[in-house]
Amino acid sequence: MKRKRRVLALGSIGAAALAVAAVVAGLPSIAQAASTLGAQAAVSGRYFGTAVAAGKLGNATYSSILDREFNMITAENEMKWDTVEPSRGNFNFGPGDQIVAHAQAHGQRMRGHTTVWHGQLPSWVSSITDANTLRSVMNNHITTEITHFKGKIYAWDVVNEAFADGSTQHRGSVFQNVLGNGFIEEAFRTARSADPAAKLCYNDYNIEDWNAAKTQGVYSMVRDFKARGVPIDCVGFQSHFGSGGQPGNFPTTLANFAALGVDVQLTELDIAQASATAYGNVVKTCMNVARCAGITVWGIRDSDSWRTGENPLLFDNNGNKKAAYNAVLTALGAAPSPGPSSTVSTGPSGGLRGVGSGRCLDVPSSSQTDGALLQIWDCNGAANQQWSLTASNQLVVYGNKCLDVPGRATTAGTRVEIWTCNGGTNQQWRVNADGTVVGVGSGLCLDVTGAGTGNGTAVEIWTCNGAANQKWSRT
Ligand code: XIL
């Protein structure tokens, strides 16, 4: 679609109102040039936010920039556990309420940050060793806090930073160590009960690089939550970047998470030295993903940043706009480009049931390791049996692993594996109306070895012969 571009001399409120009206009326979106970050983001239905410290609201420079430019607020520290529940059962919502009151008075929405985090956690919590006690303390904290702010929060960071750096696994924390892996799921379920209308996010840093183990760990968790109906609506990418800005494959990461059926948000953006190019690129990354709901920078002026001396924000110490500000404003106004190539399928995903065996194509032990050899197993609907066919003829499992013939072999009897999708012809399959699945590179058919029917029987490629062990149906 070609977008019309008109420049209107509208104040920020006018442009925002116009954008809201257009959305409400369901009109096709027309890009307008707005003069503030929040208004410009609103033109595409997004928000532009910042972290706010309650103690700075009385500063005139600070609050005038806040109210002119931003339409979403995250409390920088005031909704964290050490402020909200400094001792068991004693809740202090004063500083958080102050920020919410400011937001409501100025038409800004709020992100809630954060209910369960190992950081800024009082020692009375981190010293709990009994699982029943900690479970009840965690759930009471979530329920009390989310209930207190009910109706006033757009999205909650229910769990913050639960994964370990350089790993696909959770980090050690009192919650992980005492409650085990299930604490994240429990936190989300508790949050949903407390405020069914708020979006519930998982938030973390260093999950922007698609190739990072931590990114893959969080992706697997979100995929699993969606598959099992655990309530999760969004993933927050903190986006604390070095001077080079985002990793080059951040667009792929955002697209792949969005394809799981969650909103994605950039929640704590700051970039060392605030290169205008780097800021512009990050904003474009969000603009190119339809489910990227908005961007929050982690502070207003450089002097407000937690990254002392790195000058990572959009306004200088005096509150003047920096070059990065203009790059962000421009990028927010640009029409989205066709968007990053998600490695995730466009087709429906489901099981592939062997007609002869009645069992499903399955990755043993839910392995996600390249080279894992495939088998048939009782169809159970689990993620290691969910295959989707992409427009480029890949059969994808887990969103990023492809059904693959090892070493581009063309020999009958070669067992098939999963491998990171790479577009090779040994990863392309023709799914035919007669139920056969033919390897594009090998010309051979996907085949259950020896026409076996038992759990664990290997799956290979074999000369097509029309037998039932070479026919597959969708579950
Ligand atoms: C930071 C605040 O900006 C500081 O004021 C505070 O001293 C420490 O926490 N990830 C998060 C944020 O999720 O809550 C952190 O905020 C920055 C890193």
Residues whose N, C-alpha, C, O or C-beta is under 5 A from the ligand:
A	BS01	XIL	E76 W306
